[in-house]
Amino acid sequence: MQHQRTLTPAEQDGMIDSAVLGLLLSRNDQRLWSKDEIERAVGEPGEVTDSLNRLYGGGLIHRLNRFVWASRAAVISEEIGI
């Protein structure tokens, strides 16, 4: 039997942030996303709200009311593989 280690809260946050940012950076679907759409795609509303706050604080997304999109810095870093 394999033992899976429990993720730390920081690792869990990182996984959610990565999933949210991945949606926003999808080359085939780069557009405005509503918070509701992200919640349906990723998971729990509280987790998505916290993730959007972290990504916004880091300058990786822009927000307008209930809509979000990737910042230019996030798009460029994705393109060059940072």
Beta strands, then each sheet from edge to edge (+ up, - down):
strand 1: 33-34
strand 2: 61-64
strand 3: 67-70
sheet 1: 1+ 3- 2+
end
